[in-house]
Amino acid sequence: MTRRVISELPVNARAAAIRPSATLAVASRAGDLRAAGKEVLDFSAGEPDFPPPPPVGEAVAAMVATRPIHYAPVAGLPELRDVVAAELSEYHGQRFTRAEVMVNCGAKHSLAGLFLVTLEPGDEVIVVSPYWVSYPEMVKLAGGAPRIVAATIDNGWRVTPEALAAALGPRTRYVVLNSPSNPTGAGYREADLQALFEVIEARAPQAWILCDDIYRKLVYDGYEHVSAFRALAGRSEQVIVVDGVSKSHAMTGYRIGFLVAPAPIIAAVSRVQGQMTSGAATPSQVGALAALRDPRCAEAAAAMQTAFARRRALSLAALAAIPGLRVHPPEGAFYVFVDVRDYLVGGEGPADDVALATWLLERKLVATVPGTAFGAPGHLRISYATSDEALREGFSRIAEALAELPRGA
């Protein structure tokens, strides 16, 4: 019998160029250690450790119990789009209609769909580092070119107008601003946005500002998230917003995000999504509708924010007690981004942040994410989306571990 020869099926160049998510890789290794019976403290989580507000589950359960679950419209349930349009119109001081709102399978899906339908080969997207790991990869997958612009801890991890000006050009399509930021928690102020817009207007008037507002409701210490529409009122309509309920209402597994953009863009993203995933899961949309409508959900979200504020203070105090670490207090989200370069001296100690994160996980069973994943080598992202007890124990382990390492001069 002749053996059939099967030719190799190659992966195309676009897929081959995409890097795996470092945050998911850390979570996977931490899971392996737990499966082996180890008590891992997870400081790598990119999601709240709270359950969704009770009305969310109640709404989904009632739906499942009383009627069949059918496909939702590709752009989202009309009533959910209307509620989102109303809430964001009030928040941003800009009237949005249903036609300008789309429901996606999470904010990540919103961003990916937008890039797919608006980027041409060679279009540049300004991404501020430290950046959320998926921004550059999504831009590349859509045929665009990510242009990385560094922010520094000395500027509170906010990009300066001077740094932005040097990166802008005739092919700039978007300037992505994630405020508050993952991984730094940095939040832009009104004056910051106005100064950045003046540079964009002068150097790249064709560029749009793309605001990733997924953490906007998780802010601390008197910081208030600034709407780009309000900050630039009367000066620019070239703003697109991505938002959702994943972080604000602890609904990450529901996978519901919102894209707010001009109606022709929403229509184009809908056409593409209709050929790929269709609409977001109907029960998830019903849950999101409850999250935005039921006042009990706002109360639960406020309680979660209070807990995060306490954990933020706990984390900053613990890190301040460890010599050689440098941290800018985050304005929002639930991360601290820690400068650990003092401990990256090679020799008997870790040579880089990846080695240090691996050492902490394997040696002390504390999961963090190396800053290299966010375009900022020499740092660790530590999530305080975990219990107070876990934070105290975890920082104790980190302090013990770092005390064993040599430090730079």
C-alpha positions in Angstrom: 0.0 0.0 0.0 1.4 3.4 -1.0 1.7 5.9 1.9 0.0 9.1 1.1 2.3 12.1 1.2 0.8 15.1 3.0 2.3 18.4 2.2 3.0 20.9 5.0 0.4 23.6 5.4 2.3 26.8 6.0 1.3 29.7 8.3 1.0 33.0 6.4 3.4 35.9 7.0 0.8 37.9 8.9 0.2 35.2 11.5 3.8 34.3 11.8 4.6 37.9 12.7 2.2 37.9 15.7 3.8 37.4 19.1 2.0 35.3 21.7 0.5 37.1 24.6 3.0 37.2 27.5 0.2 37.8 30.0 -1.5 34.6 28.9 1.8 32.7 29.0 2.4 33.7 32.6 -1.2 32.6 33.5 -0.6 29.3 31.8 2.6 28.5 33.7 1.0 29.6 37.0 -1.9 27.2 36.2 0.6 24.4 35.6 2.2 25.0 39.0 -1.2 25.1 40.7 -2.1 21.8 39.1 1.0 20.4 40.6 -0.2 21.4 44.0 1.7 24.6 44.4 0.2 27.7 46.2 0.8 30.3 43.5 -0.1 34.0 44.3 -1.3 35.5 41.0 -0.2 39.1 40.6 -0.5 38.7 36.8 -4.3 38.9 36.5 -5.8 41.4 34.0 -9.3 41.0 35.4 -11.1 41.9 38.6 -11.3 39.1 41.2 -14.9 40.1 42.0 -18.1 38.4 40.7 -20.3 40.5 38.4 -23.1 42.4 40.2 -26.0 40.0 41.1 -28.5 41.7 38.7 -26.3 40.6 35.7 -26.6 36.9 36.5 -30.3 37.3 37.4 -31.1 38.9 34.0 -29.2 36.1 32.2 -30.9 33.3 34.2 -34.3 34.8 33.6 -33.7 35.0 29.9 -32.4 31.4 29.6 -35.3 30.1 31.7 -38.1 31.9 29.8 -37.2 32.0 26.1 -35.0 30.5 23.4 -31.6 32.0 22.8 -31.3 33.2 19.2 -28.6 35.1 17.3 -28.3 38.8 18.2 -28.0 41.4 15.4 -24.4 41.7 14.3 -24.0 45.2 15.7 -25.7 44.3 18.9 -29.1 44.3 20.5 -30.9 47.6 19.6 -31.8 48.2 23.2 -28.2 47.7 24.4 -26.9 50.0 21.7 -29.4 52.7 22.7 -28.5 52.4 26.4 -24.8 52.7 25.5 -25.4 55.6 23.2 -27.3 57.4 26.0 -24.8 56.8 28.7 -21.8 57.8 26.6 -23.6 60.8 25.1 -24.1 62.1 28.7 -20.5 61.2 29.7 -18.7 62.7 26.7 -21.0 65.7 26.1 -21.4 64.5 22.5 -24.7 63.1 21.1 -24.3 59.6 19.8 -27.0 57.6 18.1 -27.5 53.8 17.8 -25.9 54.0 14.3 -22.6 55.2 15.9 -22.4 52.4 18.5 -21.5 48.7 18.0 -21.4 45.9 20.5 -18.4 43.5 20.1 -16.9 40.5 21.9 -14.9 42.6 24.3 -13.0 45.9 23.8 -10.2 43.9 22.2 -12.6 42.8 19.4 -13.7 46.4 19.0 -10.1 47.5 18.4 -9.3 44.6 16.1 -12.4 45.3 13.9 -11.7 49.0 13.7 -8.1 48.4 12.6 -9.2 45.8 10.0 -11.6 48.1 8.2 -9.6 51.4 8.4 -5.9 50.6 8.0 -4.3 50.4 4.6 -0.8 48.8 4.2 1.8 51.2 5.5 -0.6 53.3 7.7 1.0 54.0 11.0 -0.6 53.8 14.4 1.1 55.6 17.3 1.3 53.3 20.3 2.7 54.7 23.6 5.0 52.4 25.5 4.5 50.9 28.0 1.5 49.6 26.0 -1.1 46.9 26.3 0.4 43.9 24.7 -2.2 43.5 21.9 -2.0 47.0 20.4 1.0 46.5 18.1 0.0 42.9 17.2 -3.5 43.9 16.1 -2.1 46.8 14.0 0.3 44.4 12.2 -2.4 41.8 11.6 -4.5 44.5 10.0 -1.7 45.5 7.7 -0.6 48.6 9.5 2.6 49.6 11.1 2.8 50.3 14.8 5.0 53.3 15.7 6.2 53.0 19.3 6.7 56.2 21.3 8.1 55.9 24.7 6.7 57.5 27.8 8.8 57.6 31.0 8.2 57.3 34.7 9.5 60.8 35.2 6.5 62.1 33.2 4.0 59.9 35.1 4.1 57.4 32.1 2.3 60.0 30.0 3.7 60.7 26.5 5.0 64.2 26.0 4.0 66.4 23.1 7.7 66.5 22.1 8.0 62.7 21.9 4.7 62.5 20.0 5.7 65.2 17.5 8.8 63.3 16.5 6.7 60.2 15.6 3.9 61.8 13.7 3.9 61.9 9.9 1.7 61.8 6.7 0.9 58.1 7.2 -0.3 58.4 10.8 -3.8 57.1 11.0 -4.3 56.8 14.8 -2.8 58.0 18.0 -3.9 55.4 20.6 -4.4 56.7 24.2 -5.2 54.2 26.9 -6.3 56.2 30.0 -6.0 54.9 32.6 -3.4 52.7 31.2 -2.7 49.0 31.2 0.1 48.4 32.4 1.0 51.6 34.2 -2.4 52.9 35.5 -1.4 56.4 34.2 -4.2 58.8 33.5 -4.2 61.7 31.1 -5.4 65.1 32.3 -7.3 67.7 30.2 -4.2 69.8 29.7 -2.3 66.8 28.5 -4.9 65.9 25.9 -5.1 69.5 24.7 -1.3 69.7 24.3 -1.1 66.4 22.4 -3.9 67.5 20.1 -2.1 70.7 19.2 0.8 68.7 18.1 -1.4 66.3 16.1 -3.2 69.2 14.5 0.1 70.7 13.4 2.0 67.6 12.3 -0.7 65.1 11.3 -4.1 66.7 10.9 -5.4 63.5 9.2 -4.8 61.4 12.3 -7.6 60.3 14.6 -7.3 60.0 18.4 -8.3 56.5 19.5 -9.3 56.4 23.2 -9.3 53.1 24.9 -11.4 53.9 27.9 -12.0 50.4 29.3 -10.6 51.4 32.7 -12.2 54.9 32.9 -14.4 54.0 35.9 -11.6 52.6 38.0 -9.8 55.8 39.2 -8.3 56.8 42.6 -6.9 59.6 44.7 -9.0 62.3 43.2 -8.1 61.6 39.6 -11.0 61.9 37.2 -11.0 60.4 33.8 -11.0 63.0 31.1 -13.2 62.6 28.0 -11.3 63.5 24.8 -14.5 64.8 23.4 -14.9 67.2 26.3 -11.3 68.2 26.4 -11.3 69.0 22.7 -14.8 70.4 22.5 -15.3 72.4 19.3 -11.8 71.6 18.1 -11.9 68.1 16.8 -14.4 65.4 15.9 -11.7 63.0 15.0 -12.1 60.9 18.1 -13.1 57.2 18.4 -13.8 55.5 21.7 -13.6 52.0 22.8 -15.4 51.1 26.1 -17.1 48.2 27.8 -18.2 46.5 31.0 -15.4 43.9 31.4 -13.4 45.9 34.0 -15.9 48.3 35.5 -18.5 45.5 36.2 -16.2 42.5 36.6 -17.7 40.9 33.5 -14.5 39.8 31.6 -15.9 36.4 30.8 -19.1 37.9 29.3 -16.9 39.4 26.5 -18.8 42.6 25.8 -17.2 45.8 24.5 -18.4 48.9 22.7 -17.1 50.7 19.7 -18.2 54.3 19.3 -17.3 55.7 15.8 -18.9 57.5 12.8 -21.8 55.6 11.4 -20.0 54.5 8.2 -17.2 53.0 10.2 -19.7 51.1 12.4 -21.4 49.8 9.3 -18.1 48.6 7.8 -17.0 46.9 11.0 -20.5 45.3 11.2 -20.0 43.9 7.6 -16.7 42.4 8.5 -17.9 41.0 11.8 -20.9 39.5 10.1 -18.6 37.3 8.1 -16.4 36.4 11.1 -18.2 36.0 14.4 -21.7 37.5 13.9 -23.0 39.2 16.9 -21.8 38.9 20.5 -23.5 36.2 22.6 -27.1 37.1 23.3 -27.0 36.2 27.0 -23.9 38.3 27.5 -25.6 41.3 25.9 -28.6 40.8 28.2 -26.2 40.8 31.1 -24.5 44.0 29.9 -27.9 45.6 29.6 -28.6 44.9 33.2 -25.2 46.1 34.2 -25.9 49.5 32.7 -29.6 49.8 33.7 -29.9 48.4 37.2 -28.8 50.9 39.9 -27.7 47.9 42.1 -25.0 47.3 39.6 -23.6 50.8 40.0 -23.5 50.2 43.8 -21.6 47.0 43.3 -19.2 48.6 40.9 -18.5 51.4 43.4 -17.8 48.9 46.2 -15.3 47.1 43.9 -13.6 50.4 43.2 -13.3 51.1 47.0 -11.7 47.8 47.5 -9.2 48.4 44.6 -8.3 51.8 46.2 -7.5 50.1 49.4 -5.4 47.5 47.7 -3.6 50.1 45.7 -2.6 51.8 48.9 -1.5 48.5 50.4 0.6 47.7 47.3 2.3 51.1 47.2 3.2 50.9 50.9 4.6 47.4 50.5 6.7 48.4 47.4 8.0 51.6 49.1 9.5 49.4 51.9 11.6 47.4 49.4 14.9 49.1 48.6 15.8 49.7 45.0 12.3 49.7 43.5 10.7 52.7 41.8 7.0 53.2 41.2 4.7 56.0 39.9 1.4 55.8 41.8 -1.2 54.8 39.3 -4.2 57.1 38.7 -6.4 54.2 37.7 -6.9 50.6 36.6 -5.5 47.9 39.0 -1.8 47.6 38.3 1.4 49.0 39.6 4.3 49.1 37.1 7.6 48.6 39.0 11.0 49.6 37.9 13.2 46.7 39.0 16.4 47.6 37.0 18.4 47.9 40.2 18.2 44.1 40.6 19.0 43.2 37.0 22.8 43.1 37.3 23.5 39.7 35.8 26.1 37.5 37.3 24.4 35.6 40.1 21.2 37.5 39.6 18.6 37.7 36.8 19.9 39.5 33.7 16.5 40.9 32.6 12.9 41.4 33.7 11.8 38.1 32.0 14.4 36.2 34.0 13.3 38.0 37.2 9.6 37.2 36.6 10.4 33.6 35.9 12.6 33.4 39.0 9.9 34.9 41.2 7.3 32.4 39.8 9.5 29.3 40.1 11.3 30.2 43.3 8.7 32.1 45.3 5.4 31.1 43.5 4.5 34.8 42.8 3.2 35.4 39.2 4.0 38.8 37.7 4.3 40.0 34.1 7.7 41.2 32.7 7.7 44.7 31.4 9.3 43.5 28.1 5.8 42.3 27.1 4.6 45.9 27.3 7.6 47.4 25.5 9.3 48.5 28.7 12.2 46.2 29.7 13.4 46.4 33.2 10.0 46.5 34.8 7.3 44.2 36.2 3.6 44.6 36.1 1.9 43.7 39.4 -1.9 43.4 39.5 -3.7 44.1 42.7 -6.8 42.4 41.5 -6.5 39.9 44.3 -7.3 39.7 48.0 -5.6 41.9 50.6 -4.3 38.7 52.2 -2.7 37.5 49.0 -1.1 40.9 48.5 0.4 41.0 51.9 1.8 37.5 51.5 2.9 38.1 47.9 4.8 41.3 48.7 6.4 39.6 51.6 7.7 36.8 49.3 8.9 39.4 46.8 10.8 41.3 49.5 12.4 38.1 50.7 13.3 37.1 47.1 14.9 40.5 46.2 16.9 40.5 49.5 18.7 37.4 48.1 19.8 39.2 45.0 22.8 41.5 44.4 21.9 45.1 43.5 23.4 47.6 41.1 25.6 50.4 42.4 
